[in-house]
Amino acid sequence: MKLQLTHHLDGIDWHWLAQVFERAPLGGRDPALLEMSFRNSQVCCFAHIDGVLVGAGRALSDRVLWTVIYDVALLPEHQGKGLGKAIMDSLAEQAGAAQVMLYAAPGKEPFYAKLGFRAMKTAMAKFADTERAQARGLIE
Ligand SMILES: CC(C)(COP(=O)(O)OP(=O)(O)OC[C@H]1O[C@@H](n2cnc3c(N)ncnc32)[C@H](O)[C@@H]1OP(=O)(O)O)[C@@H](O)C(=O)NCCC(=O)NCCS
């Protein structure tokens, strides 16, 4: 098994990545919107095993003070082997800012806690679909 982490968008199959997200699971994604969100992110990380795209993550960053990480997901058969940590470390390193913020999918908080993240007391968000965010357990 040969792991390769890449940071460029050349050759990414966005339909395949949408399937990775769906299977992870991290929800259904429109491949065109998924591509746009990765293209508009300063830092992207793609995990390939033996040449096959198995996971990814992306970040917005001012490259000085704050990086915000989104959309870290792996195919189920490649979870629990340290790849999520590798993607997170790579995103933070590539972004190069002093501080990193994110919101966890409900139940995934222990993964981020292992990486040193702590729950914020004052974080707030305005989601496009408030009711859906409430139903997913993301906001009060
Ligand atoms: C969450 C996810 C990215 C984690 O990646 P991963 O490769 O499975 O995690 P790793 O193997 O790198 O785990 C790193 C550490 O966190 C721990 N960990 C990982 N997931 C965990 C969980 N759900 N609960 C508790 N601990 C967890 C691991 O045991 C490991 O601990 P160790 O260093 O003591 O061995 C991956 O499971 C995934 O894609 N899940 C589905 C999509 C999703 O929910 N993404 C997160 C969106 S916020």
The ligand as an ORCA input file, in Angstrom:
! r2SCAN-3c Opt
* xyz 0 1
  C     -13.337     11.412     10.441
  C     -12.277     10.782      9.506
  C     -11.802     11.833      8.525
  C     -11.106     10.341     10.396
  O     -10.099      9.797      9.561
  P      -9.415      8.402      9.906
  O      -8.371      8.122      8.918
  O     -10.484      7.395     10.095
  O      -8.757      8.722     11.329
  P      -7.266      8.362     11.784
  O      -7.030      6.906     11.551
  O      -6.307      9.314     11.185
  O      -7.395      8.623     13.352
  C      -6.501      9.451     14.099
  C      -6.814      9.223     15.557
  O      -8.188      9.592     15.847
  C      -8.908      8.472     16.360
  N     -10.248      8.524     15.774
  C     -10.577      8.581     14.465
  N     -11.922      8.626     14.319
  C     -12.425      8.585     15.560
  C     -13.756      8.615     16.077
  N     -14.840      8.700     15.262
  N     -13.913      8.556     17.438
  C     -12.834      8.486     18.245
  N     -11.551      8.468     17.826
  C     -11.364      8.518     16.500
  C      -8.143      7.248     15.899
  O      -8.381      6.153     16.758
  C      -6.714      7.740     15.956
  O      -6.256      7.673     17.294
  P      -4.727      7.232     17.653
  O      -3.845      8.312     17.084
  O      -4.720      7.174     19.130
  O      -4.517      5.924     16.985
  C     -12.835      9.551      8.755
  O     -13.215      8.585      9.686
  C     -13.993      9.858      7.817
  O     -13.798     10.109      6.636
  N     -15.255      9.809      8.332
  C     -16.445     10.038      7.502
  C     -16.545     11.475      7.019
  C     -16.545     12.469      8.157
  O     -17.351     12.409      9.085
  N     -15.589     13.403      8.103
  C     -15.429     14.425      9.132
  C     -16.216     15.616      8.782
  S     -16.143     16.834     10.088
*
